[in-house]
Amino acid sequence: MALYQFDILDSTNEYMKEHREKFQDYDIVLAKNQTAGKGRRGNIWISTEGMALFTFLVKKHEGEEDIDYMKLPLLAGLAAIRAFQKIKKAEYQFKWTNDIYLQGKKLGGILVERRENNFLIGIGLNINNQIPLEIKNRAISLQELGKQEYSITEIVLEVVEQFKILWKEYTNGNWKESLTEINRINYLHGKRVALRAGNIFVEGIAQK
Ligand code: BTN
């Protein structure tokens, strides 16, 4: 696990993707800022200094099934929440499938991409950045909670460390405990949700 730090990149996901041959499992690319940060579903991830903007690599190894990798965003989210709990105790929540919430507002998001047998796990977390007034009702930054600045490097290393533990457990056949923990911190629990899967449309109150 090596940490590569940059002042500015277009996108940490893109950088790692372009240079994927040079990286090993759990290597991290961290940037202070991004000029073309990417969000899910083709959205732009507006990046500012003070955010934790990073991508780490998970390689697909022999014997592992493609379906296993569906768990990557869930375990990355859980890893981020475990890391936050170590740094500042609070009621963090995980919004299936890719978001981290605090006090009903988005604290961070996850974008997992794949190139051949390389999974790029991109994470953007609001840490020391000020949230613009226009989105203050939807987003939150860790410094608002702790009234202090945090070490981004420390948080990033802790997230990847926690992920390593969770991924090892998962590949050793232990998914149940992580799932129980994800359900315990489920942001959607009790909320009305709608889901479309191909031609199937389901509406209801989210449980687990
Ligand atoms: C989302 O909520 O839509 C996911 C956002 C993921 C943003 C992070 S920032 C670091 C990494 N590099 C990117 O270009 N995107 C991810």
Residues whose N, C-alpha, C, O or C-beta is under 5 A from the ligand:
A	BS01	BTN	S11 T12 N13 A36 G37 K38 G39 R40 W45 L53 F54 G109 I110 L111 G122 I123 G124
